[in-house]
Amino acid sequence: MSAVVAKFELPPLPYEMNALEPFMSKTTLEFHWGKHQRAYIDNLNKQISGTELESLKLEDIITKTYGGGNAQPAFNNAAQAWNHDFFFHSMTAKGGKAPSGDISGLINRDLGSYDNFVKEFKAAATTQFGSGWAWLSLKDGKLIVQKTANAVNPLVSGETPLLVLDVWEHAYYLDFQNRRPDYVETFLRELVNWDTVNARLETATAKL
Amino acid sequence: MSKKTLEVHWGKHQRGYIENLNRQIANTPFEGYLLEDIVKISYNRGSPQPAFNNAAQAWNHDFFFTSLKPGGGKSPTGEIAELIDKQLGSYDNFVKEFKLAAASQFGAGWAWLALKEAKLVVEKTPNAINPLIWDHIPLLVLDVWEHAYYLDFQNNRPDYVSTFLEHLVNWDIVNARLDRAKAFMNWGEPDWDLFDKDADILTYEEAGIDVVEDSS
């Protein structure tokens, strides 16, 4: 009798396709979720079918296939599937601006101030050359801003992500074309889901 | 390839690389260098200096735009056609390899047809890297950064690549680049049968060449 094998499914968006307008268009989300993320998941399922990876959780596939930078084929699809879901949940309509709650205190403690967080996050997001992601993460209990290339995420280096911005061009090209700095500012000002960040923080600190 | 795409691609992206490069090299030794030399030197054997990304992207984009032409694409004629048949098997096989390189370059990058030690190769590079750093001679490139195709094709990179091959490749310029490359390649032993072994070796005088005596 064969074991029950989980196939990854495309997680639904936590909001309607037009919910983030005018700051992120419906068309962008239709492609970003409906084509890009869907493809990562479909391709991942094909890649892991019949292999030992098939029964693992997504996060475990990511850390197992990363190979210290010498990644196995499934890594890109697995990590991108995870990154995108984390990203879509990092946003909300009427989000953005300075947070309240525990994250606010940590930002002041570890990054100086909300303004300084903004400055560091913008720098990370705009200096990630080529494709990648900008993160707010916990590293050894302290907040850091980091950037990663292509599919790489902080899970592979043992940090705990709390917030991410997709800076692959597909994330912003229809709405902002080359103007990545404007996209980053809009994200920070209008879209960041600080409630989710606080929830992720609570989960992370519960594990410490 | 839409007008809007080229307006942003050339007018914003490439312009940005050049302006940023100029700022970076101002008052530095790089200021008088040829662009190709800045690219090769600033690559610094894999620990690129700050100017590398802008220099290489400036170079790559010009090479890309000149690799396109209206009414282009499809199989070539001329010397590149012969070389493709001889060294890559066939035009169809070139298409297959090129499509694969372009589609499998994960993230941002470029797909190339280049000469590596006098042999045609299809290769792919990430981000700003180009085959100049390996001393290859590029002949043709396709930009596969998402900004190159997102307005026209969105996520459909394969269609973009097919469209490029079918309608846009400037084979005339590829032939011109190949011709120029010949001056820089070691093509191996000449075909000695082409030489008349019985020909007399002439003196300078017999050949009508004036030799100026050193008057010092």
HADDOCK unambig.tbl for C-alpha pairs under 7 A between the chains (distance, minus, plus):
assign (segid A and resid 35 and name CA) (segid B and resid 155 and name CA) 6.97 0.50 0.50
assign (segid A and resid 36 and name CA) (segid B and resid 155 and name CA) 6.72 0.50 0.50
assign (segid A and resid 130 and name CA) (segid B and resid 108 and name CA) 5.48 0.50 0.50
assign (segid A and resid 130 and name CA) (segid B and resid 127 and name CA) 5.52 0.50 0.50
assign (segid A and resid 131 and name CA) (segid B and resid 107 and name CA) 5.54 0.50 0.50
assign (segid A and resid 131 and name CA) (segid B and resid 108 and name CA) 5.94 0.50 0.50
assign (segid A and resid 150 and name CA) (segid B and resid 107 and name CA) 5.59 0.50 0.50
assign (segid A and resid 169 and name CA) (segid B and resid 146 and name CA) 5.78 0.50 0.50
assign (segid A and resid 169 and name CA) (segid B and resid 147 and name CA) 6.31 0.50 0.50
assign (segid A and resid 170 and name CA) (segid B and resid 146 and name CA) 6.31 0.50 0.50
assign (segid A and resid 170 and name CA) (segid B and resid 150 and name CA) 6.87 0.50 0.50
assign (segid A and resid 173 and name CA) (segid B and resid 147 and name CA) 6.88 0.50 0.50
assign (segid A and resid 173 and name CA) (segid B and resid 150 and name CA) 6.84 0.50 0.50
assign (segid A and resid 174 and name CA) (segid B and resid 151 and name CA) 6.38 0.50 0.50
assign (segid A and resid 178 and name CA) (segid B and resid 12 and name CA) 6.94 0.50 0.50
assign (segid A and resid 178 and name CA) (segid B and resid 13 and name CA) 6.71 0.50 0.50
